[in-house]
Amino acid sequence: MRALITADDLATALARDEVRVLDVQWSLTGTPGAELYAAGHLPDAPFLDLDTALSGPPGPGGRHPLPDPQVLEDALRACGVCSGDEVVVYDQRTSLSAARAWWVLRWAGHAAVRVLDGGLAAWQRAGGPVTREVPSPPRGEISVRPGSLPVLDAAGAADMARHGVLLDVRAGDRYRGEHEPLDPVGGHVPGSLNLPMAEMLAADGTFLPPERIRERAAAAGVHRDTAVGTSCGSGVTAAQMALALDTVRIAAVPYVGSWSEWVADPARPVATGADPG
């Protein structure tokens, strides 16, 4: 199954009652996702919260660790998700939180999930309707199977940086340690390479065409046969890069704890500057 769906194709699938749509609008430091949802969303799309359903509580495992499977299952059932559903997830525009949902649902054993490319903004540009009405879907019966996808921990990330390619997808100034607005220490995992996620997106928030994503991945030494992991600040943008690479059939393994977990242990080494270290 292709990971992305266009607004026009989603409209067709909805008209045929072929998909279940989930709203996962979210902002790290801005308007809370629930407020974004309340301001407007696709008709019949319930809200799935990234912070409480798609992540566990912040702690030594990072700011957005893996969710508790039972909490995730309950949230998906409350959204009406059943085991046989084809799910489409979307956010405001760039698929940042939608990619986290795409990855977490697949990690939990639900492979039939796609992302609306360009999110709510693309839907509205295509003339799709938006509502403030909150749906009440019948409770679903999905059963999650955690561990259905591999994931990197800190040791695995260090090993990937040594023996494969660990992509740090944060902005260059955070990678170099020049600016760190969220975590107590700046820098990057030694050996990781910087490929900012912003370079994989078009100006309208959609993903670049596959040929351009393939070119940018290749420039970082990443090809279809490369062992590759993705890292960011807390594991959300790492999933977004995994989605970008999936569009060109490159399988990437996110480091879910990412930098916020790495620096939680002061014994872990830190590299700074443009050199991988």
Buried (B, 14 or more C-beta within 10 A) or exposed (E): EEBBBBBEBBBEBBEEEEBBBBBBBBBBEEEEBBEBBBEBBBEBBBBBBBBBBBBBEEEEBBBBBBBBBEBBBBBBBBBBBBEEBBBBBBBBBBBBBBBBBBBBBBBBBBEBBBBBBBBBBBBBEBEBEEEEEEBEBEEBEBBBEBEEBEBBEBEBBBBBBEEBBBBBBBBBEBBBBBEBEEBEBBBBBBBBBBBBBEBBBEEEBBBBEEEBBBEBBBEBEBEEEBBBBBBBBBBBBBBBBBBBBBBBEBEBBBBBBBBBBBBBEEEBEBBBEEEBB
